[in-house]
Amino acid sequence: NIEVVIPVTAELLAHGQGNYSVSIPITFKAREAYGSYSSNLDFTPWDELISNGTLKVSSNRITAITKQDEILEIDPSITGITYDAFKNVPYKEVYVPASVNNASTAFEYSQVETIYFGEGMTEIPASIARNATNLKKVVLPTSATTVGNRAFEGCEKLSDINLSQLTTLKYNCFKNCKGITEYTLSPGTTVTATYSISDSPFYGSGLTKVDVLEGNTTVPNYMFCDCDNLSEVNLPTTLTTMGQSCFANVPSLKEITIKSELTITGSSTALSPFKNTGLERITFVDGITKVPQKLFREGCSNVTEINLPSSITKIDTDAFYGCSSLSNLNLPGSVEVIEYNAFYGATSLNELNINSSWSKSGSNLISPFNGSAITDVYVRDGLTSLNRMELAGSSDGITLHLPTSVTSIDSFAFEKGETYSVIYDGTEAEYALITKGVTFTPTEVKCIDTMLNASMISTEGGDIESLITEFIDESNEENKEDISEEKEIINEQEDLDSVEVNEDTQEEITNEEEDDNTDIINEEIKADNSLLTEVNDNG
């Protein structure tokens, strides 16, 4: 089914059937697959051309093809395949020799389902199978280590390909390959030409699981961004750096475990590796000492749980910036430094439990909790001193709960504490002693010996003993009034029933009821007096 159009006279076609060749200008078309070209054809008698299925063209931009059973083999002399070359070709399997190095979109929208690449090929040509929407299987030679730009972009059905041997992935090489669901990142793998999120080699792919093998020290920039179905990521203990946005825009990733000390590629200008993910739970393993800056900055708005080990000493700038769903935070006693904006925008964080006297380095006056919703800060009992902690940042004010174990407070501990109030477990005298020299004045201080003052109990003056005595007296009067009312009810009931009872009997019944009620009152008074005695004994 090969159509050849020769723009010369019919007389030339009538030349004999002998074995000879002649160069003539032609335009050819094979199975409507190759477009139109002008070139020089090594002329072969037409019966031979049709019988063995061979088409040879001297120009390297034209494909030489040999039909062997159902596999369409490209001649090894060919180095280039033109665009759309296999469009509408009925073959399901094609063999591409190592000689081919230029084949942009050769299989675009073709019916090809399997491509075999010849041994000796080291790089799969750029865009060779771009938009090959029926491609399901790719057989790579052992020599192949690199996949060119967009080589398999848009191959939505591609699921059978050995990715483990590849060490260099160029941009968009597996973009939108929905059939690729798992990938193992081997040590030494590089990604080239990744300048933005849309350049990711797996952009929009069907990945659900990624294993970063031990021995890897980095995850390249944008490596797995925009993988909507990616729900499992396993990081190694050897990892030292994470590229910016390497897991950005991954909504199905709900939890991650950090197993090593990390830095973020790009430093202060970098984008978070986990920007706009679906993360809800973050865990750092024991032994890690630092949470790097911007590790979970922005887009981690679903995070509700952060597990920090007792080895953590520093939480860097913007580390958990924008974690607006974080409602509980327990800072371990090992924490020494929390930098500015570390928990910026934690609008669901109302309570903070601190187990160490951390501080903020540098002269920046921005609080680590700027923009948060903290209203109560609980200091662990046993902590003895407080440094310059910079807790301010909540517009509603903060109540600081101090245990008696705190014996010293830095003079600038709460420099921004104009909206602070304090609840102290000790006495006013003890509080005055530990806050001597502190520059801020809380809006209110409540100590143990002032808990029952006018601001907390609706009464004027009086010590605790008089308040309890007054309560007992009021209770006794109420009991007496109840007895009187019960008597009236009994009398009214007797009149209604017209029950005749002699005066002596009536008096006896009434006296017995009064005696019973008097006994009840005496028992209650005795119990109240016992309570009063206990209160006095315990101060």
Secondary structure by P-SEA (a helix, b strand, c coil): cbbbbbccccccccccccbbbbbbbbcccccccccccccccccccaaaaaacbbbbbccccbbbbbbcccccccccccccccccccccccccbbbbcccccccccccccccccbbbbcccccccccccccccccccbbbbcccccccccccccccccccccccccccccccccccccccccbbbbcccccccccccccccccccccccbbbbcccccccccccccccccccbbbbccccccccccccccccccccccccbbbbbccccccccccccccccbbbbccccccccccccccccccccbbbbcccccccccccccccccccbbbbcccccccccccccccccccbbbbcccccccccccccccccccccbbbccccccccccccccccccbbbbbbcccccccccccccccccbbbbbcccaaaaaaaaccccccccccccccccccccccccccccaaaaaaaaaaaaaaaaaaaaaaaaaaaaaaaaaacccccaaaaaaaaaaaaaaaaaaaaaaaaaaaaaaaaaaaac
